[in-house]
Amino acid sequence: MQTSTPALSLAVTIVVLLLGLTGFGLYTAFGPPNKSLEDPWDEHDD
């Protein structure tokens, strides 16, 4: 007896990937790696 369909598996995979990428982006933006990020607008003060 099959309990899940291929469409459900694909949907769950896409949601997991989306959440993983969102978490990685938030970690990069607000976590320890953000110390190496530079604001391009601050570099070109007129």
C-alpha positions, 0 to 999 in steps of 0.5 A: 500500500502506497501512502504518499504520491509523487506530487506530495513528495515533490511538494515537500521537497520544494518546501524543505529546499525553500525553508533551507535557503531562507534559513541560510539567507537569514543566517548569512544576513544576520549571523556571524558571516555578516561581519564580512559583508559591506554596504555598497552605498556606504563605499560611495559617499559623495 
